[in-house]
Amino acid sequence: MINKILDSFENKSVKDLFKVWHLLFKKTYTLDSQEAKSRFRIFKDNLKYIKENNAQNNGLTLGLTEFSDLTNDEYRKLYLDNDLASKLEEMARELESQQIMAGEWQPTQENQIQENKPFDYTKYLPPARSQGSCGSCWAFATVAAIEGGYAMKNGSCEYLSPQQLVDCDSKNHGCNGGWFSVSLAYVVKNGLTLEKNYPYKAKQSSCKKSNISKDVTISSFKYCEKKTCSTNNAFYNLLKEGPLAVVIDAGTREFQNYKSGIIPASGCYKLNHAVLAVGYGNKDGRAYYIIRNSWGSKWGQNGNAFVAYSSKGSCYVDQYGFLPVFK
């Protein structure tokens, strides 16, 4: 709906387009403010970049997003976990202590798939939600993986509570980032309650234990990391079992202004965001992973995006994969 409204203003003045965009994305600064003048200059630069990309007809369509009044540096600082890579060593140590409930996934003879065939789990997921200004992408990816796996097993979608993880998973860092081995280990022990019992606030507070009931539980989780993900098609075969919590480089201008099509694998250099891998596809000979973001349904294709597959790396999507296991 938003894209249709913005498209209808495509041939209007940039000022008119900015006013409509400002209204649709509910920006808090007023149009007559000094900040609006500064944001309008950045908006024009992003719009120029969008039009230049779209003129190339390269299979990627960019468009205006809620981030279109931010420079790429501002966007990365405000919305991405730029210290995520440095946290992985700490989180890996935590994973080692959870071996009773976690197993590194290895392909067997029967799942040595020779031809990667398309599949898509989005039908098992509730609509995409927004993490807001809280750096809780790790919690949303963890919860979405469990929501998807639960729906595949039981045939019904449930909104579970990322706020429970933000507040109560004390070994992770709330709105300052986290890692899946830790969050999934927390869920093995404590379960997850429904979203309606523990609503999302986009900020970290003290754990409200009285709000928690074990509405959904998992028994363990499987994972692959780096070298094991790329061995014998391991990541693809693990993804065939269900949606995976993964990481990505979301810092490119293509990701910032993504609308539809396939985001190129080139130009990625730093993992900084957690998302959900929900499928694999192929269009005109170009293979891609389908990811579900936590920036709401206004971003991308109803909250989803296609990221190009590359044997040299797919913007880190296939470098880590975590799969919840149900009893």
C-alpha positions in Angstrom: 0.0 0.0 0.0 2.8 2.4 1.0 4.8 1.6 -2.2 1.7 2.3 -4.3 1.1 5.7 -2.7 4.8 6.6 -3.1 4.8 5.4 -6.7 1.9 7.7 -7.5 4.0 10.7 -6.5 7.0 9.5 -8.6 6.4 12.3 -11.2 5.7 15.0 -8.7 8.3 17.3 -7.2 10.8 15.9 -4.8 9.4 18.2 -2.1 5.9 16.7 -2.5 7.4 13.2 -2.4 9.3 14.0 0.8 6.1 15.4 2.4 4.1 12.2 1.6 7.0 10.0 2.7 7.4 11.9 5.9 3.7 11.3 6.6 3.6 7.7 5.7 6.6 6.8 7.8 5.4 8.9 10.7 8.6 10.9 11.2 8.7 12.9 14.4 10.4 16.1 13.2 8.2 18.8 11.7 8.5 19.8 8.0 9.3 23.4 8.9 12.2 22.5 11.2 15.9 22.8 10.6 16.3 19.1 11.0 13.8 18.6 8.1 16.0 20.7 5.9 19.0 18.6 6.7 17.0 15.3 6.2 15.6 16.5 2.9 19.1 17.0 1.5 20.0 13.4 2.5 16.6 12.2 1.2 17.4 13.7 -2.2 20.8 12.0 -2.3 19.2 8.6 -1.4 16.5 9.1 -4.1 19.2 9.9 -6.7 21.0 6.6 -5.7 17.7 4.7 -5.9 16.9 6.0 -9.4 20.5 5.4 -10.7 20.3 1.8 -9.5 16.8 1.2 -10.9 17.8 2.6 -14.3 20.4 -0.3 -14.6 17.7 -3.0 -14.7 20.0 -5.3 -12.8 17.4 -7.4 -11.1 17.4 -5.3 -7.9 14.7 -2.6 -7.3 15.4 0.0 -4.6 12.8 2.3 -3.1 12.1 4.7 -0.3 12.2 3.1 3.2 12.0 4.5 6.7 15.8 4.9 6.5 15.8 7.2 3.4 16.5 10.3 5.4 19.7 8.8 6.9 23.2 8.7 5.5 24.5 5.2 5.2 26.9 5.9 8.1 24.0 7.1 10.3 21.9 4.1 9.3 24.6 1.7 10.2 25.3 3.3 13.6 21.7 3.6 14.6 20.2 0.3 13.4 23.0 -2.3 13.2 25.2 -4.1 15.7 28.6 -3.1 14.4 30.3 -5.0 17.2 28.6 -8.3 16.5 31.7 -9.9 15.0 33.8 -9.1 18.1 31.0 -10.7 20.3 31.1 -14.1 18.5 34.2 -15.4 20.4 32.4 -14.7 23.7 29.3 -16.4 22.5 31.2 -19.4 21.1 32.5 -20.0 24.6 28.9 -20.0 25.8 27.9 -22.5 23.1 30.6 -24.9 24.3 29.0 -25.0 27.7 25.6 -25.9 26.2 26.7 -29.1 24.4 24.0 -31.2 26.2 21.3 -29.3 24.3 23.1 -28.3 21.1 24.6 -30.4 18.3 26.7 -29.3 15.4 24.8 -30.5 12.4 26.5 -32.8 9.9 25.0 -34.0 6.7 24.4 -37.7 6.3 24.4 -39.8 3.1 20.6 -39.5 2.7 20.6 -35.7 2.7 23.5 -35.1 0.4 21.4 -33.1 -2.1 23.0 -32.7 -5.5 20.6 -30.1 -6.9 19.5 -27.2 -4.7 15.7 -27.0 -5.3 13.6 -23.9 -4.3 11.5 -23.8 -1.2 9.8 -21.1 0.9 8.7 -21.2 4.6 7.0 -17.7 4.7 3.6 -19.3 4.7 4.4 -20.7 8.2 5.2 -17.3 9.7 3.0 -14.6 11.1 3.4 -11.1 9.5 6.8 -9.4 10.0 7.2 -7.3 13.1 9.5 -4.3 13.8 12.2 -4.2 16.4 12.1 -0.4 16.4 15.1 1.4 17.8 16.1 -1.5 20.2 19.0 -3.6 19.0 17.0 -6.8 19.5 17.4 -8.4 16.1 18.9 -11.5 17.7 15.7 -11.9 19.8 13.4 -11.5 16.8 15.4 -14.0 14.7 15.4 -16.5 17.6 11.6 -16.1 18.2 10.8 -16.2 14.4 12.8 -19.5 14.0 10.8 -21.0 16.8 7.5 -19.6 15.4 8.2 -21.1 12.0 9.3 -24.5 13.3 6.3 -24.7 15.6 3.9 -23.9 12.8 5.5 -26.5 10.6 5.1 -29.1 13.3 1.6 -28.1 14.6 0.0 -26.3 11.7 -0.7 -23.0 13.4 1.2 -19.7 13.7 1.7 -18.2 17.1 3.1 -14.8 17.9 5.7 -15.4 20.6 7.5 -12.9 22.8 10.8 -11.3 21.8 10.5 -9.0 24.8 10.8 -12.0 27.1 14.3 -12.6 25.6 15.2 -8.9 25.8 14.3 -8.7 29.5 15.0 -12.2 30.8 17.9 -13.7 28.8 20.5 -12.3 31.1 23.5 -13.9 29.3 22.7 -11.8 26.2 22.7 -8.0 26.0 19.1 -6.9 25.6 18.9 -3.9 23.2 22.7 -4.1 22.7 22.8 -7.3 20.8 22.9 -11.0 21.4 23.7 -14.4 19.9 21.6 -17.5 19.0 23.4 -20.2 21.0 22.7 -18.2 24.2 19.1 -17.3 23.4 18.2 -20.8 22.2 19.8 -22.3 25.3 17.6 -19.9 27.4 14.4 -21.1 25.6 15.4 -24.8 26.1 15.4 -24.1 29.8 12.6 -21.6 30.1 10.3 -21.9 27.1 8.7 -18.9 25.4 5.4 -17.2 26.2 2.9 -15.7 23.8 3.4 -12.1 22.6 0.1 -11.1 24.1 1.3 -12.2 27.6 4.6 -10.2 27.3 4.2 -7.4 24.7 7.1 -5.9 22.9 8.3 -2.4 24.2 11.4 -1.8 22.2 13.4 -1.3 25.3 15.0 -3.5 28.0 13.3 -3.7 31.4 13.5 -6.0 34.4 12.3 -9.5 33.8 8.6 -9.9 34.5 8.5 -13.6 35.5 4.8 -13.4 36.3 4.1 -12.7 32.6 5.9 -15.9 31.5 4.3 -19.3 30.8 5.8 -22.1 28.8 3.5 -21.8 25.8 6.1 -23.1 23.4 9.1 -25.2 24.3 12.1 -26.7 22.4 14.2 -29.6 23.4 17.5 -28.6 21.8 18.9 -26.9 18.7 21.2 -27.7 15.8 23.6 -25.4 14.2 26.4 -25.0 11.7 29.1 -22.3 11.7 31.6 -21.1 9.1 33.5 -24.1 7.7 30.8 -26.6 8.7 28.1 -24.5 7.0 30.0 -24.7 3.7 30.9 -28.4 4.0 28.9 -30.8 1.8 26.0 -28.3 1.3 25.5 -28.3 5.0 23.8 -24.9 5.3 21.3 -25.6 2.5 20.4 -29.0 4.0 20.0 -27.6 7.5 17.7 -24.9 6.1 15.7 -27.7 4.4 14.7 -28.8 7.9 13.2 -25.4 8.9 13.7 -21.7 9.2 17.1 -20.7 10.6 18.3 -17.8 12.7 21.2 -16.3 10.7 23.3 -13.2 10.4 23.8 -10.8 7.5 25.6 -7.7 6.4 22.7 -5.2 6.3 25.0 -2.2 6.1 24.9 -1.7 2.3 22.9 1.1 0.7 21.1 -1.6 -1.3 19.9 -3.1 2.0 19.1 0.3 3.4 16.8 1.1 0.5 15.7 -2.3 -0.5 12.3 -2.8 -2.2 12.4 -6.0 -4.3 14.6 -8.2 -6.4 18.0 -9.8 -5.5 20.5 -8.1 -3.3 24.0 -8.8 -4.7 26.5 -10.8 -2.6 29.3 -8.5 -3.6 30.1 -5.4 -1.5 29.4 -7.1 1.9 32.2 -6.9 4.4 30.9 -7.0 7.9 28.2 -9.1 9.7 26.1 -6.7 11.8 22.4 -7.9 11.9 20.4 -11.0 12.7 17.6 -12.2 10.4 15.7 -15.4 9.6 16.5 -17.5 6.6 13.2 -18.8 5.3 13.9 -20.3 1.9 15.9 -20.7 -1.2 15.1 -19.8 -4.8 16.3 -19.4 -8.4 15.3 -16.8 -10.9 16.7 -16.6 -14.4 19.7 -18.7 -13.4 20.4 -16.6 -10.3 20.2 -18.4 -7.0 19.2 -16.6 -3.8 18.2 -17.1 -0.2 15.0 -15.7 1.2 15.3 -13.8 4.5 12.7 -12.4 6.9 13.8 -9.1 8.5 12.5 -7.5 11.8 11.9 -4.0 10.4 8.1 -4.5 9.8 6.1 -5.3 6.7 6.8 -1.8 5.1 10.4 -2.8 4.4 11.2 -4.9 1.4 8.6 -7.5 0.2 6.3 -7.5 3.2 9.3 -7.7 5.4 11.3 -10.2 3.3 14.2 -9.9 0.9 16.2 -12.0 -1.6 19.9 -12.2 -1.1 22.1 -13.6 -3.9 23.7 -17.0 -3.3 27.5 -17.0 -3.9 30.0 -19.8 -3.3 32.3 -17.1 -2.0 29.7 -16.0 0.6 26.2 -14.6 0.5 26.6 -11.5 2.7 27.2 -13.9 5.6 23.7 -15.4 5.4 25.1 -19.0 5.0 28.0 -18.6 7.4 25.9 -19.4 10.6 22.6 -21.3 10.9 20.7 -22.2 14.1 17.7 -24.5 14.0 15.4 -25.1 17.1 14.5 -28.7 17.7 11.0 -29.6 19.1 10.1 -32.6 21.2 
